[in-house]
Amino acid sequence: MPPDERSGTSGRAVVLSARDLTKVYRMGEVEVHALRGVDVDLYAGEFVVLLGPSGSGKSTLLNILGGLDLPTSGVVRYRDQDLTSADEGTRTRYRRENVGFVFQFYNLIPSLTARENVALVTDIVRDPMRPEDALELVGLGHRLDHFPAQLSGGEQQRVAIARAIAKRPSVLLCDEPTGALDIETGRVVLAALERINRELGTTTAVITHNAAISEMAHRVVVFGDGRVKELRTNPTRATAQELSW
């Protein structure tokens, strides 16, 4: 069992809870153990960094927390709902209504403007933001009608973030969101995530191999070999613009 995860959370409610998660991939006669008994909680309104090298199990955990995959064993709960025993329809509703995803690559539709890419999400949820408001929140209110090819990599990533948060998710799960960006652009993207966490209160989890990014988190969960190796709370947090790597 990892150390007490409630330290430094100021009594915040648990939004996502994982207990004793394992994930085994079978390739012929070979078994790959991606997760080996992982316990982790995400708390309301916190900014948490999941830190570790490639192959340590971070992305596998994120996919399971986001309802994109199921564990081999263990339990994931969203508030009081058991996601691991839920049917596919329930998990689809969970993904649609409660989780925003941001990946290393932006997955924008080239033939649609920034506004239209965000509107794809707002058209399928109950209480969305206006696409214009979501783009303004990430600093792109002046780029609404530009196509992806007219945007820099950092701007495309911020459109992807706007698309993810436009449905007002409880949880934002980000997998190496700065992995394809230079340091200055990465800081701008992290500042957008920082603002969303601060202004909307969205529980934000960022997967990264970059230890510098952990300085802006409320809590850091360190992974290695499919296990949680360390949990720590930052007594003071750096801003995105203060980071260097």
C-alpha positions in Angstrom: 0.0 0.0 0.0 1.3 3.5 -0.7 1.6 6.2 1.9 -1.5 8.1 3.1 -2.8 10.0 0.0 -4.9 12.3 2.0 -2.0 14.5 3.2 -2.1 17.9 1.8 -5.6 17.6 0.2 -7.4 19.9 2.8 -10.4 17.6 3.1 -11.3 17.6 -0.6 -13.7 14.9 -1.8 -12.3 12.0 -3.8 -13.4 12.2 -7.4 -11.7 9.1 -8.8 -10.4 6.2 -6.7 -8.4 3.2 -7.9 -7.6 0.2 -5.7 -5.3 -2.7 -6.3 -5.3 -2.2 -10.1 -3.4 -4.7 -12.2 -3.2 -4.8 -16.0 -1.6 -7.7 -17.9 -1.2 -7.7 -21.6 -0.7 -11.1 -23.2 1.3 -11.3 -26.4 1.3 -14.9 -27.4 2.9 -16.7 -24.5 4.4 -13.6 -23.1 2.7 -11.6 -20.3 3.5 -7.9 -19.8 2.5 -6.5 -16.4 1.8 -2.9 -17.0 0.2 -2.2 -13.6 1.1 -4.2 -10.4 -1.4 -3.4 -7.6 -1.8 0.4 -8.0 -3.7 2.5 -5.5 -4.4 6.1 -6.3 -6.9 8.8 -5.6 -7.7 12.0 -7.4 -9.3 14.8 -5.4 -11.7 17.5 -6.3 -10.0 20.6 -7.7 -6.5 19.3 -7.4 -3.6 19.5 -10.0 -1.8 16.2 -9.8 1.3 15.1 -11.8 1.8 11.4 -12.5 5.6 11.2 -13.0 7.7 8.4 -14.4 9.7 7.0 -17.3 8.2 5.5 -20.4 6.8 2.0 -19.7 6.2 2.7 -16.0 2.4 2.3 -16.3 1.3 5.9 -16.3 -0.6 5.9 -19.6 -2.2 2.5 -18.8 -3.5 4.0 -15.5 -4.8 7.1 -17.3 -6.7 5.0 -19.8 -8.3 2.9 -17.1 -9.2 6.0 -15.0 -10.7 7.6 -18.1 -12.9 4.5 -18.9 -11.0 3.8 -22.1 -9.8 0.5 -20.9 -10.5 -2.0 -18.1 -8.0 -3.4 -15.6 -7.2 -7.1 -15.4 -8.2 -6.8 -11.7 -9.0 -4.1 -9.2 -11.6 -1.5 -8.8 -12.0 2.1 -10.2 -14.7 4.3 -8.8 -15.9 7.7 -10.0 -17.5 9.2 -6.9 -19.8 6.4 -5.8 -20.0 4.6 -9.2 -18.0 1.4 -9.8 -16.6 1.8 -13.3 -15.0 -1.6 -13.5 -18.3 -3.5 -13.2 -20.3 -1.0 -15.3 -21.5 -1.9 -18.8 -20.0 -0.3 -21.9 -23.0 2.1 -22.2 -22.4 3.4 -18.7 -18.7 3.8 -19.3 -19.4 5.7 -22.6 -21.7 8.1 -20.7 -19.0 8.5 -18.1 -16.4 9.4 -20.7 -18.8 11.8 -22.5 -20.1 13.6 -19.5 -17.4 13.6 -16.9 -13.9 13.3 -18.4 -11.9 15.4 -20.8 -8.8 14.0 -22.5 -5.7 15.7 -23.8 -3.0 13.7 -25.6 0.5 14.4 -26.9 -0.9 14.7 -30.4 -3.7 17.0 -31.0 -6.2 15.0 -33.1 -7.8 18.0 -34.6 -9.9 17.7 -37.8 -7.9 19.6 -40.5 -10.9 20.8 -42.4 -12.6 22.4 -39.4 -11.7 25.7 -37.8 -10.7 26.0 -34.1 -14.2 27.0 -33.2 -15.7 24.0 -35.2 -13.3 21.5 -33.6 -14.4 22.6 -30.2 -18.1 22.6 -31.2 -17.8 18.9 -32.1 -17.8 18.3 -28.3 -20.3 20.9 -27.3 -22.9 19.4 -29.7 -23.1 16.1 -27.7 -23.2 17.2 -24.0 -25.9 18.7 -21.9 -24.4 21.9 -20.4 -21.4 22.8 -22.6 -19.4 26.0 -22.7 -19.7 28.1 -25.8 -16.8 27.2 -28.1 -15.8 30.9 -28.1 -15.6 30.9 -24.3 -13.5 27.7 -24.1 -11.1 29.1 -26.7 -10.9 32.4 -24.8 -10.0 30.5 -21.6 -6.9 29.0 -23.3 -5.9 32.3 -24.9 -7.2 31.7 -28.4 -10.2 34.0 -28.6 -8.5 35.7 -31.5 -8.0 32.5 -33.5 -11.5 31.2 -33.6 -11.8 30.9 -37.4 -8.3 29.6 -38.1 -7.7 26.0 -39.4 -5.2 23.7 -37.7 -2.7 24.2 -40.5 -2.7 27.9 -39.7 -1.9 27.3 -36.1 1.4 26.5 -34.3 1.8 23.3 -32.4 1.2 25.0 -29.1 -1.9 26.7 -30.5 -3.2 23.4 -31.8 -2.7 21.8 -28.4 -4.6 24.6 -26.7 -7.5 24.0 -29.1 -7.4 20.4 -28.1 -7.5 21.5 -24.4 -10.4 23.9 -25.2 -12.2 21.0 -26.8 -11.6 18.8 -23.8 -12.9 21.3 -21.2 -15.8 22.7 -23.3 -18.1 20.0 -21.9 -17.3 21.1 -18.4 -15.7 17.7 -17.2 -15.1 16.9 -13.6 -11.7 15.5 -14.5 -9.2 16.4 -17.1 -6.7 13.7 -18.0 -3.6 14.8 -19.9 -1.1 12.3 -21.4 2.3 14.1 -22.1 0.5 17.3 -23.2 3.9 19.1 -23.8 5.7 16.1 -25.2 5.8 17.4 -28.8 6.5 21.0 -27.9 9.6 23.2 -27.2 10.0 24.6 -23.7 8.5 28.0 -24.3 5.4 26.6 -26.0 5.2 23.9 -23.4 5.0 26.6 -20.7 2.1 28.3 -22.5 0.2 25.0 -22.7 0.8 24.3 -19.0 -0.3 27.8 -18.1 -3.6 27.1 -19.9 -4.0 23.9 -17.8 -3.1 25.8 -14.7 -5.8 28.5 -15.4 -8.5 25.8 -16.1 -7.6 24.1 -12.8 -7.7 27.4 -10.9 -10.7 29.1 -12.5 -13.0 26.1 -13.2 -11.9 23.9 -10.3 -11.4 21.0 -12.7 -9.5 18.0 -11.2 -6.4 17.9 -13.5 -4.1 14.9 -13.9 -1.0 15.4 -16.1 1.1 12.4 -17.1 4.7 13.3 -17.9 8.3 11.9 -17.8 9.5 15.5 -17.2 10.3 16.0 -13.5 10.3 19.8 -13.8 6.5 19.8 -14.5 5.9 18.1 -11.1 6.8 21.4 -9.4 3.5 23.0 -10.4 1.4 20.2 -8.9 -0.5 20.0 -5.6 0.6 16.4 -5.4 3.1 14.2 -7.3 2.6 10.4 -7.9 5.8 8.8 -8.9 5.6 5.6 -11.0 8.1 2.9 -11.7 7.7 -0.7 -13.0 3.9 -0.6 -12.9 3.8 0.5 -9.2 3.4 3.7 -7.2 6.9 4.3 -5.9 6.3 7.6 -4.1 3.6 10.1 -3.2 4.5 13.7 -2.2 2.9 17.0 -1.7 4.5 20.2 -2.9 4.6 22.7 0.0 4.7 25.5 -2.5 3.8 25.3 -6.2 5.7 26.8 -9.1 3.8 28.6 -11.9 4.1 27.3 -15.4 6.2 30.3 -16.4 8.7 29.5 -13.6 9.5 26.0 -14.9 12.6 25.2 -16.8 14.0 22.0 -18.3 
